[in-house]
């Protein structure tokens, strides 16, 4: 079904019930990611295999907000994540003038 759009005056629509919610799981994940020591892997137990996809999306979102890239994978209902190594560029160095 295609989306249907309508423009209305601000006083004709209901006001928002809340002023925005903080995703506490995202905040907690970012804290754990920032504390991860070098050479370590973060293990996240999701509780069910249905929650794996959402957890992986949270890892990606948290990494993007932190300005880094993380690799993540799962085994059953457990998600593992670690920072990606810096990409090494191939090629010759530019000639100095």
Biopython code that builds the backbone (N, CA, C, O; Angstrom):
import numpy as np
from Bio.PDB.StructureBuilder import StructureBuilder

atoms = [
    (1, "UNK", "N", (0.841, -1.172, 0.000)),
    (1, "UNK", "CA", (0.000, 0.000, 0.000)),
    (1, "UNK", "C", (0.891, 1.242, 0.000)),
    (1, "UNK", "O", (1.759, 1.363, 0.865)),
    (2, "UNK", "N", (0.707, 2.150, -0.926)),
    (2, "UNK", "CA", (1.526, 3.364, -0.962)),
    (2, "UNK", "C", (1.184, 4.305, 0.190)),
    (2, "UNK", "O", (0.070, 4.297, 0.713)),
    (3, "UNK", "N", (2.162, 5.106, 0.567)),
    (3, "UNK", "CA", (1.961, 6.079, 1.643)),
    (3, "UNK", "C", (1.068, 7.208, 1.153)),
    (3, "UNK", "O", (1.110, 7.591, -0.016)),
    (4, "UNK", "N", (0.269, 7.727, 2.059)),
    (4, "UNK", "CA", (-0.619, 8.841, 1.732)),
    (4, "UNK", "C", (-0.197, 10.038, 2.575)),
    (4, "UNK", "O", (-0.098, 9.929, 3.797)),
    (5, "UNK", "N", (0.053, 11.178, 1.936)),
    (5, "UNK", "CA", (0.517, 12.379, 2.628)),
    (5, "UNK", "C", (-0.559, 13.449, 2.607)),
    (5, "UNK", "O", (-1.270, 13.616, 1.616)),
    (6, "UNK", "N", (-0.668, 14.180, 3.725)),
    (6, "UNK", "CA", (-1.592, 15.296, 3.837)),
    (6, "UNK", "C", (-0.897, 16.400, 4.625)),
    (6, "UNK", "O", (-0.233, 16.128, 5.625)),
    (7, "UNK", "N", (-1.048, 17.640, 4.181)),
    (7, "UNK", "CA", (-0.479, 18.774, 4.909)),
    (7, "UNK", "C", (-1.579, 19.435, 5.719)),
    (7, "UNK", "O", (-2.660, 19.731, 5.210)),
    (8, "UNK", "N", (-1.278, 19.661, 7.008)),
    (8, "UNK", "CA", (-2.260, 20.262, 7.904)),
    (8, "UNK", "C", (-1.608, 21.382, 8.709)),
    (8, "UNK", "O", (-0.384, 21.436, 8.832)),
    (9, "UNK", "N", (-2.414, 22.254, 9.243)),
    (9, "UNK", "CA", (-1.920, 23.312, 10.116)),
    (9, "UNK", "C", (-1.482, 22.707, 11.447)),
    (9, "UNK", "O", (-2.032, 21.702, 11.897)),
    (10, "UNK", "N", (-0.488, 23.333, 12.066)),
    (10, "UNK", "CA", (0.066, 22.815, 13.309)),
    (10, "UNK", "C", (-0.977, 22.740, 14.419)),
    (10, "UNK", "O", (-0.941, 21.823, 15.239)),
    (11, "UNK", "N", (-1.899, 23.690, 14.455)),
    (11, "UNK", "CA", (-2.908, 23.668, 15.523)),
    (11, "UNK", "C", (-3.999, 22.628, 15.295)),
    (11, "UNK", "O", (-4.807, 22.386, 16.191)),
    (12, "UNK", "N", (-4.040, 22.009, 14.121)),
    (12, "UNK", "CA", (-5.060, 21.003, 13.807)),
    (12, "UNK", "C", (-4.617, 19.575, 14.098)),
    (12, "UNK", "O", (-5.405, 18.642, 13.942)),
    (13, "UNK", "N", (-3.382, 19.395, 14.513)),
    (13, "UNK", "CA", (-2.887, 18.043, 14.778)),
    (13, "UNK", "C", (-2.554, 17.893, 16.261)),
    (13, "UNK", "O", (-2.271, 18.890, 16.926)),
    (14, "UNK", "N", (-2.582, 16.666, 16.796)),
    (14, "UNK", "CA", (-2.266, 16.476, 18.219)),
    (14, "UNK", "C", (-0.784, 16.739, 18.497)),
    (14, "UNK", "O", (0.070, 16.544, 17.632)),
    (15, "UNK", "N", (-0.503, 17.180, 19.707)),
    (15, "UNK", "CA", (0.885, 17.444, 20.108)),
    (15, "UNK", "C", (1.566, 16.122, 20.457)),
    (15, "UNK", "O", (0.889, 15.163, 20.829)),
    (16, "UNK", "N", (2.881, 16.057, 20.345)),
    (16, "UNK", "CA", (3.591, 14.817, 20.704)),
    (16, "UNK", "C", (3.448, 14.529, 22.193)),
    (16, "UNK", "O", (3.423, 15.443, 23.016)),
    (17, "UNK", "N", (3.354, 13.252, 22.522)),
    (17, "UNK", "CA", (3.154, 12.865, 23.917)),
    (17, "UNK", "C", (4.447, 12.901, 24.729)),
    (17, "UNK", "O", (4.400, 13.025, 25.952)),
    (18, "UNK", "N", (5.581, 12.795, 24.078)),
    (18, "UNK", "CA", (6.859, 12.802, 24.786)),
    (18, "UNK", "C", (7.854, 13.636, 23.989)),
    (18, "UNK", "O", (7.668, 13.886, 22.798)),
    (19, "UNK", "N", (8.894, 14.055, 24.658)),
    (19, "UNK", "CA", (9.882, 14.898, 24.000)),
    (19, "UNK", "C", (11.058, 14.081, 23.459)),
    (19, "UNK", "O", (12.189, 14.567, 23.450)),
    (20, "UNK", "N", (10.816, 12.884, 23.021)),
    (20, "UNK", "CA", (11.873, 12.033, 22.473)),
    (20, "UNK", "C", (12.427, 11.113, 23.542)),
    (20, "UNK", "O", (12.612, 11.517, 24.690)),
    (21, "UNK", "N", (12.685, 9.899, 23.166)),
    (21, "UNK", "CA", (13.187, 8.920, 24.119)),
    (21, "UNK", "C", (14.616, 8.551, 23.772)),
    (21, "UNK", "O", (14.991, 8.505, 22.600)),
    (22, "UNK", "N", (15.397, 8.294, 24.785)),
    (22, "UNK", "CA", (16.765, 7.848, 24.605)),
    (22, "UNK", "C", (16.744, 6.327, 24.571)),
    (22, "UNK", "O", (16.146, 5.686, 25.435)),
    (23, "UNK", "N", (17.397, 5.757, 23.571)),
    (23, "UNK", "CA", (17.507, 4.308, 23.505)),
    (23, "UNK", "C", (18.589, 3.877, 24.487)),
    (23, "UNK", "O", (19.782, 3.985, 24.202)),
    (24, "UNK", "N", (18.162, 3.392, 25.636)),
    (24, "UNK", "CA", (19.110, 3.040, 26.701)),
    (24, "UNK", "C", (20.043, 1.922, 26.277)),
    (24, "UNK", "O", (21.207, 1.907, 26.677)),
    (25, "UNK", "N", (19.549, 0.974, 25.465)),
    (25, "UNK", "CA", (20.421, -0.095, 24.977)),
    (25, "UNK", "C", (21.554, 0.477, 24.140)),
    (25, "UNK", "O", (22.691, 0.015, 24.236)),
    (26, "UNK", "N", (21.253, 1.481, 23.319)),
    (26, "UNK", "CA", (22.270, 2.109, 22.487)),
    (26, "UNK", "C", (23.315, 2.825, 23.344)),
    (26, "UNK", "O", (24.512, 2.730, 23.076)),
    (27, "UNK", "N", (22.867, 3.528, 24.359)),
    (27, "UNK", "CA", (23.784, 4.233, 25.261)),
    (27, "UNK", "C", (24.685, 3.235, 25.985)),
    (27, "UNK", "O", (25.896, 3.441, 26.073)),
    (28, "UNK", "N", (24.104, 2.163, 26.501)),
    (28, "UNK", "CA", (24.893, 1.145, 27.204)),
    (28, "UNK", "C", (25.890, 0.477, 26.262)),
    (28, "UNK", "O", (27.028, 0.208, 26.646)),
    (29, "UNK", "N", (25.464, 0.210, 25.033)),
    (29, "UNK", "CA", (26.350, -0.414, 24.066)),
    (29, "UNK", "C", (27.526, 0.497, 23.723)),
    (29, "UNK", "O", (28.663, 0.034, 23.639)),
    (30, "UNK", "N", (27.263, 1.779, 23.526)),
    (30, "UNK", "CA", (28.340, 2.727, 23.232)),
    (30, "UNK", "C", (29.335, 2.802, 24.387)),
    (30, "UNK", "O", (30.541, 2.901, 24.159)),
    (31, "UNK", "N", (28.843, 2.755, 25.620)),
    (31, "UNK", "CA", (29.733, 2.763, 26.787)),
    (31, "UNK", "C", (30.638, 1.536, 26.791)),
    (31, "UNK", "O", (31.841, 1.650, 27.023)),
    (32, "UNK", "N", (30.060, 0.362, 26.534)),
    (32, "UNK", "CA", (30.852, -0.871, 26.512)),
    (32, "UNK", "C", (31.849, -0.859, 25.365)),
    (32, "UNK", "O", (32.986, -1.303, 25.527)),
    (33, "UNK", "N", (31.434, -0.354, 24.204)),
    (33, "UNK", "CA", (32.319, -0.303, 23.048)),
    (33, "UNK", "C", (33.506, 0.625, 23.317)),
    (33, "UNK", "O", (34.628, 0.332, 22.904)),
    (34, "UNK", "N", (33.264, 1.728, 24.001)),
    (34, "UNK", "CA", (34.351, 2.676, 24.270)),
    (34, "UNK", "C", (35.329, 2.132, 25.310)),
    (34, "UNK", "O", (36.490, 2.539, 25.320)),
    (35, "UNK", "N", (34.891, 1.223, 26.187)),
    (35, "UNK", "CA", (35.750, 0.657, 27.217)),
    (35, "UNK", "C", (36.506, -0.584, 26.755)),
    (35, "UNK", "O", (37.357, -1.089, 27.488)),
    (36, "UNK", "N", (36.215, -1.085, 25.559)),
    (36, "UNK", "CA", (36.817, -2.329, 25.085)),
    (36, "UNK", "C", (38.319, -2.159, 24.887)),
    (36, "UNK", "O", (38.766, -1.250, 24.188)),
    (37, "UNK", "N", (39.086, -3.038, 25.506)),
    (37, "UNK", "CA", (40.551, -2.983, 25.416)),
    (37, "UNK", "C", (41.017, -3.536, 24.068)),
    (37, "UNK", "O", (40.300, -4.293, 23.414)),
    (38, "UNK", "N", (42.210, -3.152, 23.671)),
    (38, "UNK", "CA", (42.780, -3.605, 22.401)),
    (38, "UNK", "C", (42.914, -5.132, 22.399)),
    (38, "UNK", "O", (43.320, -5.732, 23.394)),
    (39, "UNK", "N", (42.573, -5.738, 21.282)),
    (39, "UNK", "CA", (42.677, -7.184, 21.137)),
    (39, "UNK", "C", (41.517, -7.965, 21.730)),
    (39, "UNK", "O", (41.510, -9.194, 21.677)),
    (40, "UNK", "N", (40.539, -7.274, 22.292)),
    (40, "UNK", "CA", (39.389, -7.929, 22.908)),
    (40, "UNK", "C", (38.197, -7.897, 21.959)),
    (40, "UNK", "O", (38.151, -7.085, 21.034)),
    (41, "UNK", "N", (37.233, -8.785, 22.193)),
    (41, "UNK", "CA", (35.996, -8.856, 21.414)),
    (41, "UNK", "C", (34.837, -8.690, 22.378)),
    (41, "UNK", "O", (34.817, -9.294, 23.451)),
    (42, "UNK", "N", (33.874, -7.870, 21.989)),
    (42, "UNK", "CA", (32.688, -7.649, 22.815)),
    (42, "UNK", "C", (31.680, -8.760, 22.543)),
    (42, "UNK", "O", (31.340, -9.018, 21.389)),
    (43, "UNK", "N", (31.203, -9.416, 23.591)),
    (43, "UNK", "CA", (30.215, -10.483, 23.477)),
    (43, "UNK", "C", (28.892, -9.970, 24.030)),
    (43, "UNK", "O", (28.824, -9.505, 25.168)),
    (44, "UNK", "N", (27.837, -10.059, 23.215)),
    (44, "UNK", "CA", (26.520, -9.547, 23.604)),
    (44, "UNK", "C", (25.524, -10.685, 23.551)),
    (44, "UNK", "O", (25.258, -11.227, 22.478)),
    (45, "UNK", "N", (24.971, -11.053, 24.692)),
    (45, "UNK", "CA", (23.958, -12.112, 24.742)),
    (45, "UNK", "C", (22.599, -11.476, 24.533)),
    (45, "UNK", "O", (22.177, -10.643, 25.335)),
    (46, "UNK", "N", (21.904, -11.855, 23.465)),
    (46, "UNK", "CA", (20.628, -11.223, 23.126)),
    (46, "UNK", "C", (19.437, -11.894, 23.785)),
    (46, "UNK", "O", (18.398, -11.257, 23.956)),
    (47, "UNK", "N", (19.556, -13.160, 24.158)),
    (47, "UNK", "CA", (18.441, -13.848, 24.786)),
    (47, "UNK", "C", (17.607, -14.660, 23.811)),
    (47, "UNK", "O", (17.023, -15.672, 24.197)),
    (48, "UNK", "N", (17.539, -14.232, 22.546)),
    (48, "UNK", "CA", (16.803, -14.995, 21.539)),
    (48, "UNK", "C", (17.396, -14.718, 20.165)),
    (48, "UNK", "O", (17.994, -13.668, 19.932)),
    (49, "UNK", "N", (17.224, -15.664, 19.271)),
    (49, "UNK", "CA", (17.760, -15.496, 17.928)),
    (49, "UNK", "C", (17.011, -14.425, 17.142)),
    (49, "UNK", "O", (17.533, -13.902, 16.158)),
    (50, "UNK", "N", (15.800, -14.098, 17.564)),
    (50, "UNK", "CA", (15.034, -13.041, 16.892)),
    (50, "UNK", "C", (15.623, -11.657, 17.163)),
    (50, "UNK", "O", (15.422, -10.737, 16.371)),
    (51, "UNK", "N", (16.339, -11.503, 18.263)),
    (51, "UNK", "CA", (16.898, -10.202, 18.634)),
    (51, "UNK", "C", (18.282, -9.964, 18.038)),
    (51, "UNK", "O", (18.850, -8.887, 18.222)),
    (52, "UNK", "N", (18.831, -10.940, 17.334)),
    (52, "UNK", "CA", (20.188, -10.824, 16.788)),
    (52, "UNK", "C", (20.268, -9.693, 15.767)),
    (52, "UNK", "O", (21.188, -8.876, 15.817)),
    (53, "UNK", "N", (19.323, -9.643, 14.852)),
    (53, "UNK", "CA", (19.377, -8.625, 13.796)),
    (53, "UNK", "C", (19.327, -7.214, 14.381)),
    (53, "UNK", "O", (20.089, -6.340, 13.968)),
    (54, "UNK", "N", (18.432, -6.996, 15.338)),
    (54, "UNK", "CA", (18.327, -5.688, 15.976)),
    (54, "UNK", "C", (19.592, -5.309, 16.728)),
    (54, "UNK", "O", (19.985, -4.143, 16.742)),
    (55, "UNK", "N", (20.229, -6.291, 17.352)),
    (55, "UNK", "CA", (21.467, -6.037, 18.088)),
    (55, "UNK", "C", (22.594, -5.664, 17.132)),
    (55, "UNK", "O", (23.390, -4.771, 17.423)),
    (56, "UNK", "N", (22.662, -6.342, 16.000)),
    (56, "UNK", "CA", (23.687, -6.004, 15.006)),
    (56, "UNK", "C", (23.466, -4.600, 14.464)),
    (56, "UNK", "O", (24.427, -3.872, 14.216)),
    (57, "UNK", "N", (22.209, -4.216, 14.280)),
    (57, "UNK", "CA", (21.909, -2.861, 13.821)),
    (57, "UNK", "C", (22.325, -1.840, 14.874)),
    (57, "UNK", "O", (22.818, -0.766, 14.531)),
    (58, "UNK", "N", (22.133, -2.161, 16.146)),
    (58, "UNK", "CA", (22.562, -1.263, 17.223)),
    (58, "UNK", "C", (24.086, -1.107, 17.242)),
    (58, "UNK", "O", (24.595, -0.012, 17.482)),
    (59, "UNK", "N", (24.814, -2.200, 16.988)),
    (59, "UNK", "CA", (26.280, -2.124, 16.946)),
    (59, "UNK", "C", (26.709, -1.181, 15.825)),
    (59, "UNK", "O", (27.585, -0.338, 16.014)),
    (60, "UNK", "N", (26.087, -1.330, 14.662)),
    (60, "UNK", "CA", (26.433, -0.469, 13.527)),
    (60, "UNK", "C", (26.096, 0.983, 13.816)),
    (60, "UNK", "O", (26.884, 1.877, 13.507)),
    (61, "UNK", "N", (24.939, 1.226, 14.402)),
    (61, "UNK", "CA", (24.520, 2.595, 14.712)),
    (61, "UNK", "C", (25.447, 3.223, 15.756)),
    (61, "UNK", "O", (25.839, 4.382, 15.621)),
    (62, "UNK", "N", (25.795, 2.468, 16.783)),
    (62, "UNK", "CA", (26.693, 2.974, 17.821)),
    (62, "UNK", "C", (28.074, 3.277, 17.241)),
    (62, "UNK", "O", (28.676, 4.300, 17.567)),
    (63, "UNK", "N", (28.575, 2.386, 16.380)),
    (63, "UNK", "CA", (29.884, 2.606, 15.771)),
    (63, "UNK", "C", (29.866, 3.856, 14.902)),
    (63, "UNK", "O", (30.813, 4.642, 14.931)),
    (64, "UNK", "N", (28.805, 4.047, 14.132)),
    (64, "UNK", "CA", (28.699, 5.244, 13.290)),
    (64, "UNK", "C", (28.675, 6.504, 14.144)),
    (64, "UNK", "O", (29.315, 7.495, 13.791)),
    (65, "UNK", "N", (27.956, 6.486, 15.253)),
    (65, "UNK", "CA", (27.902, 7.650, 16.134)),
    (65, "UNK", "C", (29.258, 7.922, 16.781)),
    (65, "UNK", "O", (29.579, 9.067, 17.097)),
    (66, "UNK", "N", (30.048, 6.874, 16.977)),
    (66, "UNK", "CA", (31.372, 7.027, 17.573)),
    (66, "UNK", "C", (32.427, 7.364, 16.518)),
    (66, "UNK", "O", (33.572, 7.661, 16.857)),
    (67, "UNK", "N", (32.047, 7.319, 15.252)),
    (67, "UNK", "CA", (32.977, 7.638, 14.185)),
    (67, "UNK", "C", (33.966, 6.524, 13.874)),
    (67, "UNK", "O", (35.086, 6.790, 13.439)),
    (68, "UNK", "N", (33.559, 5.281, 14.095)),
    (68, "UNK", "CA", (34.435, 4.144, 13.819)),
    (68, "UNK", "C", (33.645, 3.062, 13.094)),
    (68, "UNK", "O", (32.430, 3.161, 12.927)),
    (69, "UNK", "N", (34.362, 2.029, 12.669)),
    (69, "UNK", "CA", (33.709, 0.907, 12.002)),
    (69, "UNK", "C", (33.981, -0.344, 12.814)),
    (69, "UNK", "O", (35.100, -0.571, 13.274)),
    (70, "UNK", "N", (32.945, -1.154, 12.985)),
    (70, "UNK", "CA", (33.052, -2.380, 13.759)),
    (70, "UNK", "C", (32.589, -3.560, 12.922)),
    (70, "UNK", "O", (31.680, -3.440, 12.100)),
    (71, "UNK", "N", (33.225, -4.692, 13.142)),
    (71, "UNK", "CA", (32.813, -5.946, 12.513)),
    (71, "UNK", "C", (31.968, -6.693, 13.532)),
    (71, "UNK", "O", (32.322, -6.751, 14.710)),
    (72, "UNK", "N", (30.852, -7.266, 13.086)),
    (72, "UNK", "CA", (30.018, -8.036, 14.008)),
    (72, "UNK", "C", (29.550, -9.320, 13.347)),
    (72, "UNK", "O", (29.375, -9.385, 12.130)),
    (73, "UNK", "N", (29.351, -10.340, 14.172)),
    (73, "UNK", "CA", (28.878, -11.629, 13.703)),
    (73, "UNK", "C", (28.145, -12.288, 14.859)),
    (73, "UNK", "O", (28.209, -11.819, 15.995)),
    (74, "UNK", "N", (27.451, -13.371, 14.563)),
    (74, "UNK", "CA", (26.713, -14.045, 15.625)),
    (74, "UNK", "C", (26.886, -15.553, 15.532)),
    (74, "UNK", "O", (27.139, -16.113, 14.466)),
    (75, "UNK", "N", (26.740, -16.182, 16.681)),
    (75, "UNK", "CA", (26.660, -17.625, 16.797)),
    (75, "UNK", "C", (25.453, -17.886, 17.673)),
    (75, "UNK", "O", (25.481, -17.618, 18.875)),
    (76, "UNK", "N", (24.401, -18.404, 17.081)),
    (76, "UNK", "CA", (23.157, -18.600, 17.811)),
    (76, "UNK", "C", (22.587, -17.248, 18.213)),
    (76, "UNK", "O", (22.404, -16.377, 17.363)),
    (77, "UNK", "N", (22.311, -17.067, 19.478)),
    (77, "UNK", "CA", (21.735, -15.808, 19.949)),
    (77, "UNK", "C", (22.779, -14.860, 20.527)),
    (77, "UNK", "O", (22.427, -13.830, 21.102)),
    (78, "UNK", "N", (24.053, -15.195, 20.382)),
    (78, "UNK", "CA", (25.132, -14.347, 20.886)),
    (78, "UNK", "C", (25.752, -13.567, 19.737)),
    (78, "UNK", "O", (26.104, -14.140, 18.706)),
    (79, "UNK", "N", (25.885, -12.250, 19.922)),
    (79, "UNK", "CA", (26.497, -11.381, 18.920)),
    (79, "UNK", "C", (27.887, -10.996, 19.417)),
    (79, "UNK", "O", (28.070, -10.655, 20.585)),
    (80, "UNK", "N", (28.856, -11.055, 18.519)),
    (80, "UNK", "CA", (30.226, -10.665, 18.823)),
    (80, "UNK", "C", (30.566, -9.437, 17.989)),
    (80, "UNK", "O", (30.122, -9.322, 16.847)),
    (81, "UNK", "N", (31.350, -8.519, 18.549)),
    (81, "UNK", "CA", (31.722, -7.300, 17.832)),
    (81, "UNK", "C", (33.131, -6.885, 18.219)),
    (81, "UNK", "O", (33.555, -7.043, 19.364)),
    (82, "UNK", "N", (33.852, -6.344, 17.224)),
    (82, "UNK", "CA", (35.187, -5.811, 17.487)),
    (82, "UNK", "C", (35.462, -4.706, 16.478)),
    (82, "UNK", "O", (34.896, -4.705, 15.385)),
    (83, "UNK", "N", (36.327, -3.770, 16.837)),
    (83, "UNK", "CA", (36.651, -2.698, 15.898)),
    (83, "UNK", "C", (37.390, -3.248, 14.688)),
    (83, "UNK", "O", (38.200, -4.169, 14.802)),
    (84, "UNK", "N", (37.098, -2.671, 13.529)),
    (84, "UNK", "CA", (37.797, -3.083, 12.317)),
    (84, "UNK", "C", (39.167, -2.423, 12.294)),
    (84, "UNK", "O", (39.347, -1.311, 12.789)),
    (85, "UNK", "N", (40.124, -3.126, 11.713)),
    (85, "UNK", "CA", (41.460, -2.578, 11.586)),
    (85, "UNK", "C", (41.453, -1.502, 10.510)),
    (85, "UNK", "O", (40.600, -1.500, 9.623)),
    (86, "UNK", "N", (42.396, -0.604, 10.596)),
    (86, "UNK", "CA", (42.505, 0.472, 9.608)),
    (86, "UNK", "C", (42.783, -0.117, 8.233)),
    (86, "UNK", "O", (43.534, -1.083, 8.099)),
    (87, "UNK", "N", (42.179, 0.466, 7.230)),
    (87, "UNK", "CA", (42.363, -0.004, 5.866)),
    (87, "UNK", "C", (43.720, 0.471, 5.358)),
    (87, "UNK", "O", (44.044, 1.657, 5.424)),
    (88, "UNK", "N", (44.490, -0.453, 4.861)),
    (88, "UNK", "CA", (45.799, -0.100, 4.313)),
    (88, "UNK", "C", (45.646, 0.132, 2.821)),
    (88, "UNK", "O", (45.069, -0.695, 2.114)),
    (89, "UNK", "N", (46.147, 1.222, 2.358)),
    (89, "UNK", "CA", (46.066, 1.579, 0.944)),
    (89, "UNK", "C", (47.268, 1.002, 0.202)),
    (89, "UNK", "O", (48.400, 1.062, 0.681)),
    (90, "UNK", "N", (47.005, 0.454, -0.951)),
    (90, "UNK", "CA", (48.084, -0.054, -1.800)),
    (90, "UNK", "C", (48.502, 1.019, -2.779)),
    (90, "UNK", "O", (47.760, 1.963, -3.049)),
    (91, "UNK", "N", (49.670, 0.864, -3.292)),
    (91, "UNK", "CA", (50.127, 1.808, -4.297)),
    (91, "UNK", "C", (51.419, 2.462, -3.885)),
    (91, "UNK", "O", (51.928, 2.282, -2.779)),
    (92, "UNK", "N", (51.919, 3.219, -4.813)),
    (92, "UNK", "CA", (53.189, 3.893, -4.559)),
    (92, "UNK", "C", (52.945, 5.227, -3.881)),
    (92, "UNK", "O", (51.873, 5.824, -3.974)),
    (93, "UNK", "N", (53.987, 5.663, -3.197)),
    (93, "UNK", "CA", (53.922, 6.977, -2.579)),
    (93, "UNK", "C", (54.002, 8.035, -3.665)),
    (93, "UNK", "O", (54.676, 7.820, -4.672)),
    (94, "UNK", "N", (53.345, 9.157, -3.498)),
    (94, "UNK", "CA", (53.449, 10.227, -4.512)),
    (94, "UNK", "C", (54.858, 10.790, -4.555)),
    (94, "UNK", "O", (55.536, 10.874, -3.532)),
    (95, "UNK", "N", (55.290, 11.173, -5.742)),
    (95, "UNK", "CA", (56.630, 11.718, -5.905)),
    (95, "UNK", "C", (56.701, 13.081, -5.250)),
    (95, "UNK", "O", (55.791, 13.897, -5.400)),
    (96, "UNK", "N", (57.770, 13.330, -4.528)),
    (96, "UNK", "CA", (57.946, 14.651, -3.936)),
    (96, "UNK", "C", (58.602, 15.573, -4.938)),
    (96, "UNK", "O", (59.460, 15.154, -5.715)),
    (97, "UNK", "N", (58.202, 16.808, -4.919)),
    (97, "UNK", "CA", (58.723, 17.778, -5.898)),
    (97, "UNK", "C", (59.894, 18.520, -5.355)),
    (97, "UNK", "O", (60.456, 19.373, -6.041)),
]
sb = StructureBuilder()
sb.init_structure("model")
sb.init_model(0)
sb.init_chain("A")
sb.init_seg("    ")
for serial, (resi, resn, name, xyz) in enumerate(atoms, 1):
    if name == "N":
        sb.init_residue(resn, " ", resi, " ")
    sb.init_atom(name, np.array(xyz, "f"), 0.0, 1.0, " ", f" {name:<3s}", serial, name[0])
structure = sb.get_structure()
